[in-house]
Amino acid sequence: MRERDELTLSHRIDGYLEDLFVPKDPVFEQALQEMARNGLPEINVSPNEGQLLYMLTKLSGARKVLEVGTLGAYSTIWIAKALPPEGRVITLEYSSKHAEVARRNLERAGLSDRVEVRVGAGLATLPKIAEAGEGPFDLFFIDADKPNYPGYLDWALKLSRPGSLILSDNLLRNGDVLNAGEPGSSEANEIIAGYNRQLATDPRLESIIIPLSRGHLDGLGVSVVRS
């Protein structure tokens, strides 16, 4: 099958799965519209990945969640909807503008009481969370600036417990990770390739990357902290 035909088929399958499994909840479309009105970059998870985050959160039985990278809270809403009534999410966002959009989206979704948006650099905020004794967390979702992924993973491990789930987005980069170490490979690509190797070899983790189609090929890392 030619590459163009494969891409068309991938798009058709993505649409087929979305039509079958993704709830037609206006909250999600309204969140995307709010993000577009405010000029946020279109880098949120896809509806199918949102449903996957929801399912993984449900299956894990998570009650305490830490998200690194809020953007407009599209992924946050998927995760928060999967929590029990006593469940809580702390989500970290570098941009104060993005955080305000996220708060409006969470309020519209009726989730403001479950989610706290904290503004600041992730690697500056995570030590404060540890110092305040707010861990351990049951589930982490890392979806922020790629060069700092290794640091985010280190803090997730420090703030975890045996059985905690660590989810990491954008790990296949449309296949670019296959070219790591070759001329022209970007710094972010090299870092993510190394991050993937750590997920595969760190004795504290059991991991897999799930390939996802979202207009291009990407992947979600799923890691369980060993006992």
Buried (B, 14 or more C-beta within 10 A) or exposed (E): EEEEEEBEEBEEEBEEBBEEEBEEBEBBEBBBEBBEEEEBEEEBBBBBBBBBBBEBBBEBBBBBBBBBBBBBBBBBBBBBBBBEEEBBBBBBBBEEEBBBBBBBBBEBBEBBEBBEBBBBEBBEBBEEBEEEEBBBBBBBBBBBBBEBBEBBBEBBBEBBEEEBBBBBBBBBBEEBBEBBEEEEBEEBBBBBBBBBEBBBEBEEBEBEBBEBBBEEBBBBBBBBBEE
